[in-house]
Amino acid sequence: MKKSKDSPALRLLQLVWDEQGHQMGHSWERLNAAMHAATCLAIEYGLRFDVADFQAIDKRFRMGYWGGEGFYCLACATRGYGRCHGPNRSAAIAFETWKGRKPFIIRERPSSPARHRVAIGAGFRWYGQWVTCTSFAKDGLSLIACSYADPERKKVLKRHRITHADIKAYHAEIAKSVKATSD
C-alpha cells in the first residue's frame, strides 16, 4: 500500500470528499456541511496540518462554499467559536500561509510572558482597555479591535487599527513597566 504524502488533516478531508453520500445519493448541501464539520474536527482535535494544507483544501474541495475565517478562530482557540480544546498551531500556520497573513501575536496579560495569536472574536488588553478583534485588513497588515461601552457590545467606544509595529511597541512598553516595578 502506497503511503500518502498528505497530512492527517488533508487525508481526513479527502476521505469525506471521496466517500460522501455513499448509499444516499449526492447532495452539495450535505457535502458542504460534512466538509465543514470534518475541517472543524481536524482542527479541534489536533490533527496535524502541513503548511500548504489550506491552499490545497481551497483548491481541491472548493472551500469558498463551506468554510473561511472561522477555521482560524478554532485553530487559535478563540473563545466563542465552537468547542475549543486548545490551539492547533499547525492549522493556524497553514491558514496564515493560505491568507498570506503574518500572525498577530500579543500577550494576553501584561504580567504574563505567554503570547497568543489574535483571531476574530479574541479579546485582549490594549493600553489598559479590553478590546475584541473584529476583523483583519485585506492586505493582512493590520487588524481592527474595538472597545465597547457595554457588555453586550452594542456601542463601540473606540476602534483601533493595530499593526505588527504597534504590537511590538506595546510589548516594549509592557516590558519597560514590568522592569520598572521589579526594580
Residue pairs with C-beta under 8 A, 6 or more apart in sequence:
4 11
6 14
6 50
6 56
7 47
7 48
7 49
7 50
7 53
7 90
8 42
8 47
8 48
9 39
9 42
9 43
9 47
9 48
9 49
9 53
9 91
10 49
10 50
10 53
10 56
10 57
12 38
12 41
12 42
12 47
13 35
13 38
13 39
13 42
13 57
13 60
13 61
14 60
16 34
16 35
16 38
17 31
17 35
17 60
17 61
20 26
20 30
20 31
20 34
21 27
21 30
21 31
24 30
28 65
32 65
32 66
33 66
35 61
35 63
35 66
35 67
36 66
36 67
39 57
39 67
39 71
40 71
40 74
40 82
41 47
42 49
42 91
43 49
43 71
43 74
43 75
43 88
43 91
44 74
44 82
44 83
44 84
44 85
44 88
45 85
46 85
46 86
46 88
47 88
47 91
48 90
49 88
49 90
49 91
49 93
49 94
50 90
50 94
51 93
51 94
51 97
52 94
52 97
52 98
53 91
53 94
54 63
54 71
54 94
54 95
54 97
54 98
54 99
55 97
55 98
57 63
57 67
58 64
58 98
69 119
69 120
70 81
70 82
71 91
71 95
72 92
72 95
72 96
72 99
72 119
72 120
73 80
73 81
73 119
73 120
73 121
73 122
74 81
74 82
74 84
74 88
74 91
75 87
75 88
75 89
75 91
75 92
75 95
75 117
75 119
76 87
76 92
76 116
76 117
76 118
76 119
76 122
77 84
77 85
77 86
77 87
77 88
78 84
78 119
78 120
78 121
78 122
79 121
79 122
79 123
80 121
81 119
81 121
87 116
87 117
92 103
92 117
93 103
96 102
96 103
99 140
100 140
101 136
101 140
102 140
102 164
103 117
103 118
104 117
104 118
104 133
104 143
104 162
104 164
104 167
105 115
105 116
105 117
105 118
105 167
106 115
106 116
106 118
106 124
106 167
106 170
106 171
107 113
107 114
107 115
107 116
107 124
107 171
107 174
108 114
108 115
108 116
108 124
108 125
109 125
110 125
110 174
110 177
110 178
111 178
116 122
116 124
118 124
118 133
118 143
118 145
119 133
120 133
120 134
120 135
120 136
121 132
121 133
122 132
122 133
123 130
123 131
123 132
123 133
124 130
124 131
124 133
124 145
125 131
126 145
126 147
126 160
126 162
126 170
127 170
129 147
129 157
129 158
130 147
131 145
131 146
131 147
131 160
132 145
132 146
132 147
132 148
132 153
133 143
133 144
133 145
134 144
134 145
134 146
135 143
135 144
136 142
136 143
136 144
137 143
137 144
137 161
141 163
141 164
142 161
142 162
142 163
143 161
143 162
144 159
144 160
144 161
144 162
145 159
145 160
145 162
146 153
146 156
146 157
146 158
146 159
146 160
147 156
147 157
147 158
147 160
148 154
148 155
148 156
148 157
149 155
149 156
149 157
